[in-house]
Amino acid sequence: MTIEIIPFEAESLLDWHELADAFVAGHRMPKAEIGDTFLYREPDTLLSRAAWIDGMGSAVKTATIFPENPADNLPMVNGGVTLYSDDHGTLEAMVDFHLVTKWKTAVDSFLGARLLARPDADCILIVGAGTVAHSLREAYGVLFPHARFQVWNRSPAGAEEMAAHFPDTLVASDLESAVMASDIITCATMTRAPLVMGEWLQPGQHLDLIGAYRPDMREADDEAMRRARIFMDSRATVLGHIGELKIPLEEGVVTPADVQGDFYDIDAGAFTRAPDDITLFKNGGGAHLDLMTARYILEKWRSR
């Protein structure tokens, strides 16, 4: 019987650290088979992502990304997630797209920061003020409960609205000075041209890049790539697909050897830092992470 999970009830069952641990465990299983399809009608995108992990099952996530929707009071991103059993391939669950995406995306960066950021980080800058930025504020607030938070947004009104939602979060008026003063910079924007400049980065910082998902999008410039030790969730879903790395790789700014590791390298000890290192984590959000998240949600729902 196919299970339909009620998002509001399910969310109360979930835990940021638990899902991060589930990601680590999922990367100890056989490497995921992943297939992505992108269709474009400017400025809109139809994205379908499928993943199969032997022993965990398979999932298909379809997303429509319409950047102009907010002008009509509609969500920018919509879609659905279907989860299939490992043993017979039967449809196990229909999981709410927004629930999966929220937790998958934020925990991807949460785990990257848990592995790479300095544990004494006390100033965190969120670049962007949309739905993902709100999720990041929740997740990072659990990981660094005593940190001070700032938010910068291209539209100051968006930053002010987010700061009102999280009263202990301040609005940053100048991006350059806010980046330079922060221990962690996490970016969730729809920009195509870099916003964060490598010359602004300081020793010991952690830069978390989330927003770019297309080959023509990036949030940090070439200098950031040159100066940082580069990590990501999955080489397979980032290097040849997302402009954040695809463009500097094609232009010879960096090479594949400059990537220090992805989540499949956690147990090999790849995720390390010296105190003055600048670490850069690219959150590519592949379908295998949607599968791990949907499976975690289903297990929590069944055991409630």
C-alpha positions as a Markdown table, in Angstrom:
| # | Residue | x | y | z |
|---|---|---|---|---|
| 1 | Met | 0.0 | 0.0 | 0.0 |
| 2 | Thr | 1.3 | 3.4 | -1.0 |
| 3 | Ile | 1.8 | 5.8 | 2.0 |
| 4 | Glu | 1.0 | 9.4 | 1.7 |
| 5 | Ile | 2.9 | 11.4 | 4.3 |
| 6 | Ile | 1.3 | 14.5 | 5.8 |
| 7 | Pro | 4.0 | 17.2 | 5.8 |
| 8 | Phe | 2.9 | 19.2 | 8.9 |
| 9 | Glu | 2.8 | 16.1 | 11.0 |
| 10 | Ala | 5.9 | 14.6 | 9.6 |
| 11 | Glu | 8.1 | 17.6 | 10.1 |
| 12 | Ser | 7.7 | 17.5 | 13.9 |
| 13 | Leu | 9.3 | 14.0 | 13.8 |
| 14 | Leu | 12.5 | 15.1 | 12.1 |
| 15 | Asp | 15.9 | 16.0 | 13.5 |
| 16 | Trp | 18.7 | 17.8 | 11.8 |
| 17 | His | 21.5 | 15.7 | 13.3 |
| 18 | Glu | 19.7 | 12.5 | 12.7 |
| 19 | Leu | 19.3 | 13.2 | 9.0 |
| 20 | Ala | 22.9 | 14.2 | 8.8 |
| 21 | Asp | 23.8 | 10.9 | 10.3 |
| 22 | Ala | 21.5 | 9.2 | 7.8 |
| 23 | Phe | 23.5 | 10.9 | 5.0 |
| 24 | Val | 26.8 | 9.6 | 6.4 |
| 25 | Ala | 25.3 | 6.1 | 6.7 |
| 26 | Gly | 23.8 | 6.3 | 3.1 |
| 27 | His | 27.3 | 7.1 | 1.7 |
| 28 | Arg | 28.6 | 3.8 | 3.2 |
| 29 | Met | 26.2 | 1.9 | 1.0 |
| 30 | Pro | 27.0 | 1.1 | -2.7 |
| 31 | Lys | 27.4 | 4.3 | -4.7 |
| 32 | Ala | 24.2 | 5.7 | -6.1 |
| 33 | Glu | 23.2 | 5.5 | -9.7 |
| 34 | Ile | 21.9 | 8.9 | -10.6 |
| 35 | Gly | 20.2 | 10.3 | -13.7 |
| 36 | Asp | 19.3 | 14.0 | -14.2 |
| 37 | Thr | 17.2 | 15.6 | -16.9 |
| 38 | Phe | 17.0 | 19.4 | -17.4 |
| 39 | Leu | 14.5 | 21.1 | -19.7 |
| 40 | Tyr | 14.5 | 24.8 | -20.2 |
| 41 | Arg | 12.0 | 27.5 | -21.3 |
| 42 | Glu | 13.7 | 30.7 | -20.2 |
| 43 | Pro | 13.6 | 31.7 | -17.5 |
| 44 | Asp | 11.9 | 28.5 | -16.3 |
| 45 | Thr | 13.4 | 25.0 | -15.6 |
| 46 | Leu | 11.9 | 21.5 | -15.4 |
| 47 | Leu | 14.2 | 19.3 | -13.5 |
| 48 | Ser | 13.8 | 15.6 | -13.0 |
| 49 | Arg | 16.2 | 13.7 | -10.8 |
| 50 | Ala | 16.3 | 9.9 | -10.2 |
| 51 | Ala | 18.5 | 7.9 | -7.9 |
| 52 | Trp | 18.9 | 4.2 | -7.1 |
| 53 | Ile | 20.9 | 2.9 | -4.2 |
| 54 | Asp | 21.2 | -0.9 | -3.9 |
| 55 | Gly | 19.8 | -1.7 | -0.5 |
| 56 | Met | 17.8 | 1.5 | -0.1 |
| 57 | Gly | 15.5 | 1.6 | -3.1 |
| 58 | Ser | 14.9 | 4.3 | -5.7 |
| 59 | Ala | 13.3 | 7.8 | -5.9 |
| 60 | Val | 12.3 | 10.2 | -8.6 |
| 61 | Lys | 12.0 | 13.9 | -7.8 |
| 62 | Thr | 10.5 | 16.3 | -10.3 |
| 63 | Ala | 10.8 | 20.1 | -9.8 |
| 64 | Thr | 9.5 | 23.1 | -11.7 |
| 65 | Ile | 11.5 | 26.2 | -11.0 |
| 66 | Phe | 9.7 | 29.4 | -12.2 |
| 67 | Pro | 11.7 | 32.5 | -10.9 |
| 68 | Glu | 8.8 | 34.9 | -11.8 |
| 69 | Asn | 6.2 | 33.1 | -9.7 |
| 70 | Pro | 6.7 | 35.2 | -6.5 |
| 71 | Ala | 5.3 | 38.2 | -8.4 |
| 72 | Asp | 2.0 | 36.3 | -8.6 |
| 73 | Asn | 2.2 | 35.1 | -4.9 |
| 74 | Leu | 3.1 | 31.6 | -6.0 |
| 75 | Pro | 6.0 | 29.4 | -4.9 |
| 76 | Met | 9.0 | 29.6 | -7.1 |
| 77 | Val | 9.7 | 25.9 | -6.9 |
| 78 | Asn | 7.1 | 23.1 | -7.1 |
| 79 | Gly | 7.2 | 19.4 | -7.6 |
| 80 | Gly | 6.8 | 15.9 | -6.2 |
| 81 | Val | 8.8 | 12.9 | -4.9 |
| 82 | Thr | 8.0 | 9.3 | -5.4 |
| 83 | Leu | 9.8 | 6.6 | -3.4 |
| 84 | Tyr | 10.1 | 3.0 | -4.6 |
| 85 | Ser | 10.9 | -0.2 | -2.6 |
| 86 | Asp | 14.3 | -1.9 | -3.0 |
| 87 | Asp | 13.1 | -5.5 | -3.2 |
| 88 | His | 10.2 | -5.3 | -5.7 |
| 89 | Gly | 10.3 | -1.7 | -7.1 |
| 90 | Thr | 6.8 | -1.0 | -5.8 |
| 91 | Leu | 5.6 | 2.5 | -5.1 |
| 92 | Glu | 6.1 | 2.9 | -1.3 |
| 93 | Ala | 5.3 | 6.5 | -0.7 |
| 94 | Met | 4.4 | 9.9 | -2.1 |
| 95 | Val | 6.5 | 12.4 | -0.1 |
| 96 | Asp | 5.8 | 16.1 | -0.1 |
| 97 | Phe | 8.2 | 17.8 | -2.4 |
| 98 | His | 8.7 | 20.9 | -0.2 |
| 99 | Leu | 9.3 | 18.7 | 2.9 |
| 100 | Val | 12.0 | 16.6 | 1.2 |
| 101 | Thr | 13.6 | 19.6 | -0.4 |
| 102 | Lys | 13.8 | 21.7 | 2.7 |
| 103 | Trp | 15.4 | 19.0 | 4.8 |
| 104 | Lys | 17.6 | 17.6 | 2.1 |
| 105 | Thr | 19.0 | 21.0 | 1.1 |
| 106 | Ala | 19.6 | 22.3 | 4.5 |
| 107 | Val | 21.1 | 19.1 | 5.9 |
| 108 | Asp | 23.4 | 18.9 | 2.9 |
| 109 | Ser | 25.0 | 22.2 | 4.0 |
| 110 | Phe | 24.5 | 21.3 | 7.7 |
| 111 | Leu | 26.7 | 18.2 | 7.3 |
| 112 | Gly | 29.2 | 20.1 | 5.2 |
| 113 | Ala | 29.6 | 22.6 | 8.0 |
| 114 | Arg | 29.6 | 20.0 | 10.7 |
| 115 | Leu | 32.6 | 18.4 | 8.9 |
| 116 | Leu | 34.4 | 21.5 | 7.8 |
| 117 | Ala | 33.5 | 24.7 | 9.7 |
| 118 | Arg | 35.4 | 25.8 | 12.8 |
| 119 | Pro | 33.4 | 24.5 | 15.8 |
| 120 | Asp | 33.9 | 27.9 | 17.5 |
| 121 | Ala | 32.2 | 29.8 | 14.6 |
| 122 | Asp | 30.2 | 32.6 | 16.2 |
| 123 | Cys | 29.2 | 34.8 | 13.3 |
| 124 | Ile | 27.2 | 33.4 | 10.4 |
| 125 | Leu | 26.1 | 35.3 | 7.3 |
| 126 | Ile | 23.2 | 34.1 | 5.2 |
| 127 | Val | 23.2 | 35.5 | 1.6 |
| 128 | Gly | 19.7 | 35.4 | 0.3 |
| 129 | Ala | 16.4 | 35.6 | 2.1 |
| 130 | Gly | 14.1 | 33.1 | 0.3 |
| 131 | Thr | 12.7 | 29.8 | 1.4 |
| 132 | Val | 16.0 | 28.0 | 1.4 |
| 133 | Ala | 17.6 | 30.8 | 3.5 |
| 134 | His | 14.9 | 30.3 | 6.1 |
| 135 | Ser | 15.7 | 26.6 | 6.3 |
| 136 | Leu | 19.4 | 27.3 | 6.6 |
| 137 | Arg | 18.7 | 29.7 | 9.5 |
| 138 | Glu | 16.9 | 26.8 | 11.3 |
| 139 | Ala | 19.5 | 24.2 | 10.6 |
| 140 | Tyr | 22.6 | 26.4 | 11.3 |
| 141 | Gly | 20.9 | 27.6 | 14.5 |
| 142 | Val | 20.8 | 24.0 | 15.7 |
| 143 | Leu | 24.4 | 23.3 | 14.7 |
| 144 | Phe | 25.8 | 26.6 | 16.1 |
| 145 | Pro | 23.2 | 27.6 | 18.8 |
| 146 | His | 25.3 | 30.4 | 20.3 |
| 147 | Ala | 26.2 | 32.0 | 17.0 |
| 148 | Arg | 25.2 | 35.5 | 15.8 |
| 149 | Phe | 23.3 | 35.6 | 12.5 |
| 150 | Gln | 23.1 | 38.2 | 9.8 |
| 151 | Val | 21.2 | 38.1 | 6.5 |
| 152 | Trp | 22.0 | 40.0 | 3.3 |
| 153 | Asn | 19.6 | 40.1 | 0.4 |
| 154 | Arg | 19.7 | 42.0 | -2.9 |
| 155 | Ser | 16.3 | 43.4 | -2.0 |
| 156 | Pro | 16.7 | 44.9 | 1.6 |
| 157 | Ala | 13.0 | 44.3 | 2.2 |
| 158 | Gly | 13.5 | 40.6 | 1.9 |
| 159 | Ala | 16.3 | 40.6 | 4.4 |
| 160 | Glu | 14.2 | 42.7 | 6.8 |
| 161 | Glu | 11.3 | 40.3 | 6.5 |
| 162 | Met | 13.5 | 37.4 | 7.3 |
| 163 | Ala | 15.1 | 39.2 | 10.3 |
| 164 | Ala | 11.6 | 39.9 | 11.6 |
| 165 | His | 10.8 | 36.1 | 11.3 |
| 166 | Phe | 14.0 | 35.3 | 13.2 |
| 167 | Pro | 14.3 | 38.2 | 15.8 |
| 168 | Asp | 17.9 | 37.3 | 16.7 |
| 169 | Thr | 19.0 | 37.8 | 13.1 |
| 170 | Leu | 20.3 | 41.1 | 12.0 |
| 171 | Val | 20.2 | 42.7 | 8.5 |
| 172 | Ala | 23.6 | 43.2 | 6.8 |
| 173 | Ser | 23.6 | 46.3 | 4.6 |
| 174 | Asp | 26.9 | 45.8 | 2.9 |
| 175 | Leu | 27.8 | 42.4 | 1.5 |
| 176 | Glu | 31.6 | 42.9 | 1.4 |
| 177 | Ser | 32.0 | 43.9 | 5.0 |
| 178 | Ala | 29.5 | 41.3 | 6.2 |
| 179 | Val | 31.5 | 38.5 | 4.4 |
| 180 | Met | 34.8 | 39.7 | 5.8 |
| 181 | Ala | 33.4 | 39.7 | 9.3 |
| 182 | Ser | 31.8 | 36.3 | 9.3 |
| 183 | Asp | 33.1 | 32.8 | 10.2 |
| 184 | Ile | 30.6 | 31.1 | 8.0 |
| 185 | Ile | 29.0 | 32.4 | 4.8 |
| 186 | Thr | 26.1 | 30.4 | 3.4 |
| 187 | Cys | 24.6 | 31.5 | 0.0 |
| 188 | Ala | 21.2 | 30.6 | -1.3 |
| 189 | Thr | 20.5 | 32.9 | -4.2 |
| 190 | Met | 19.3 | 32.7 | -7.8 |
| 191 | Thr | 22.2 | 34.7 | -9.1 |
| 192 | Arg | 24.0 | 33.8 | -12.3 |
| 193 | Ala | 26.9 | 36.1 | -11.8 |
| 194 | Pro | 29.1 | 35.7 | -8.6 |
| 195 | Leu | 28.2 | 37.7 | -5.6 |
| 196 | Val | 30.9 | 36.6 | -3.2 |
| 197 | Met | 34.4 | 37.7 | -4.2 |
| 198 | Gly | 37.5 | 35.6 | -3.2 |
| 199 | Glu | 39.4 | 38.7 | -2.3 |
| 200 | Trp | 37.0 | 39.3 | 0.6 |
| 201 | Leu | 37.6 | 35.9 | 2.2 |
| 202 | Gln | 39.5 | 35.6 | 5.5 |
| 203 | Pro | 41.6 | 32.8 | 6.9 |
| 204 | Gly | 39.6 | 30.3 | 8.9 |
| 205 | Gln | 36.3 | 31.0 | 7.1 |
| 206 | His | 33.8 | 28.4 | 5.7 |
| 207 | Leu | 31.9 | 29.2 | 2.5 |
| 208 | Asp | 28.8 | 27.2 | 1.8 |
| 209 | Leu | 27.4 | 27.6 | -1.8 |
| 210 | Ile | 23.8 | 26.3 | -2.5 |
| 211 | Gly | 22.0 | 28.5 | -5.0 |
| 212 | Ala | 23.6 | 27.5 | -8.3 |
| 213 | Tyr | 22.0 | 24.5 | -9.9 |
| 214 | Arg | 22.4 | 25.2 | -13.7 |
| 215 | Pro | 25.5 | 25.2 | -15.9 |
| 216 | Asp | 25.3 | 29.0 | -16.2 |
| 217 | Met | 25.0 | 29.9 | -12.5 |
| 218 | Arg | 27.5 | 30.6 | -9.8 |
| 219 | Glu | 27.6 | 32.5 | -6.5 |
| 220 | Ala | 31.4 | 32.8 | -5.9 |
| 221 | Asp | 34.1 | 34.0 | -8.3 |
| 222 | Asp | 37.3 | 32.4 | -9.6 |
| 223 | Glu | 39.4 | 33.9 | -6.8 |
| 224 | Ala | 37.3 | 32.1 | -4.2 |
| 225 | Met | 37.9 | 28.9 | -6.0 |
| 226 | Arg | 41.7 | 29.5 | -6.1 |
| 227 | Arg | 42.0 | 30.4 | -2.4 |
| 228 | Ala | 39.7 | 27.8 | -0.9 |
| 229 | Arg | 40.0 | 24.1 | -0.2 |
| 230 | Ile | 37.1 | 22.7 | -2.3 |
| 231 | Phe | 34.7 | 20.1 | -1.1 |
| 232 | Met | 31.2 | 19.1 | -2.3 |
| 233 | Asp | 28.4 | 16.6 | -1.7 |
| 234 | Ser | 29.0 | 14.7 | -5.0 |
| 235 | Arg | 31.5 | 15.0 | -7.8 |
| 236 | Ala | 29.0 | 13.2 | -10.1 |
| 237 | Thr | 26.3 | 15.8 | -9.7 |
| 238 | Val | 28.4 | 18.9 | -9.5 |
| 239 | Leu | 31.5 | 18.9 | -11.7 |
| 240 | Gly | 30.1 | 18.6 | -15.1 |
| 241 | His | 26.7 | 20.1 | -14.4 |
| 242 | Ile | 26.8 | 23.2 | -12.2 |
| 243 | Gly | 28.4 | 26.4 | -13.2 |
| 244 | Glu | 30.0 | 26.9 | -9.8 |
| 245 | Leu | 32.6 | 24.3 | -10.7 |
| 246 | Lys | 31.9 | 23.6 | -14.4 |
| 247 | Ile | 32.9 | 27.1 | -15.5 |
| 248 | Pro | 36.2 | 27.4 | -13.6 |
| 249 | Leu | 37.1 | 23.8 | -14.6 |
| 250 | Glu | 36.5 | 24.6 | -18.3 |
| 251 | Glu | 38.5 | 27.8 | -18.0 |
| 252 | Gly | 41.4 | 26.1 | -16.2 |
| 253 | Val | 41.0 | 28.1 | -13.0 |
| 254 | Val | 40.9 | 24.8 | -11.1 |
| 255 | Thr | 41.3 | 21.1 | -11.9 |
| 256 | Pro | 39.4 | 18.1 | -10.7 |
| 257 | Ala | 42.4 | 17.3 | -8.5 |
| 258 | Asp | 41.6 | 20.5 | -6.5 |
| 259 | Val | 38.5 | 18.9 | -5.2 |
| 260 | Gln | 39.5 | 17.5 | -1.8 |
| 261 | Gly | 36.6 | 15.2 | -1.4 |
| 262 | Asp | 32.8 | 14.6 | -1.5 |
| 263 | Phe | 30.6 | 12.8 | 0.9 |
| 264 | Tyr | 31.7 | 9.4 | -0.3 |
| 265 | Asp | 35.2 | 10.3 | 1.1 |
| 266 | Ile | 34.1 | 11.0 | 4.6 |
| 267 | Asp | 35.2 | 7.7 | 6.1 |
| 268 | Ala | 38.6 | 8.1 | 4.3 |
| 269 | Gly | 39.2 | 11.2 | 6.3 |
| 270 | Ala | 39.1 | 13.7 | 3.4 |
| 271 | Phe | 37.0 | 16.3 | 5.3 |
| 272 | Thr | 39.8 | 18.0 | 7.4 |
| 273 | Arg | 40.9 | 21.6 | 7.9 |
| 274 | Ala | 43.8 | 23.5 | 9.4 |
| 275 | Pro | 42.7 | 26.5 | 11.5 |
| 276 | Asp | 43.6 | 29.1 | 8.8 |
| 277 | Asp | 42.2 | 27.2 | 5.9 |
| 278 | Ile | 39.4 | 28.7 | 3.8 |
| 279 | Thr | 37.0 | 25.8 | 3.1 |
| 280 | Leu | 34.4 | 25.9 | 0.3 |
| 281 | Phe | 31.6 | 23.4 | 0.2 |
| 282 | Lys | 29.3 | 23.2 | -2.9 |
| 283 | Asn | 25.9 | 21.8 | -2.1 |
| 284 | Gly | 24.7 | 20.3 | -5.4 |
| 285 | Gly | 21.7 | 18.5 | -3.9 |
| 286 | Gly | 21.8 | 15.3 | -6.1 |
| 287 | Ala | 18.9 | 12.9 | -6.3 |
| 288 | His | 20.6 | 10.4 | -4.1 |
| 289 | Leu | 20.2 | 12.9 | -1.2 |
| 290 | Asp | 16.5 | 13.2 | -2.0 |
| 291 | Leu | 16.3 | 9.4 | -1.8 |
| 292 | Met | 18.1 | 9.3 | 1.6 |
| 293 | Thr | 15.9 | 12.1 | 2.9 |
| 294 | Ala | 12.7 | 10.5 | 1.6 |
| 295 | Arg | 13.7 | 7.2 | 3.1 |
| 296 | Tyr | 14.5 | 8.8 | 6.5 |
| 297 | Ile | 11.1 | 10.6 | 6.5 |
| 298 | Leu | 9.2 | 7.4 | 5.7 |
| 299 | Glu | 11.0 | 5.5 | 8.5 |
| 300 | Lys | 10.2 | 8.3 | 11.0 |
| 301 | Trp | 6.6 | 8.3 | 9.8 |
| 302 | Arg | 6.2 | 4.6 | 10.1 |
| 303 | Ser | 7.6 | 4.6 | 13.6 |
| 304 | Arg | 5.7 | 7.6 | 14.9 |
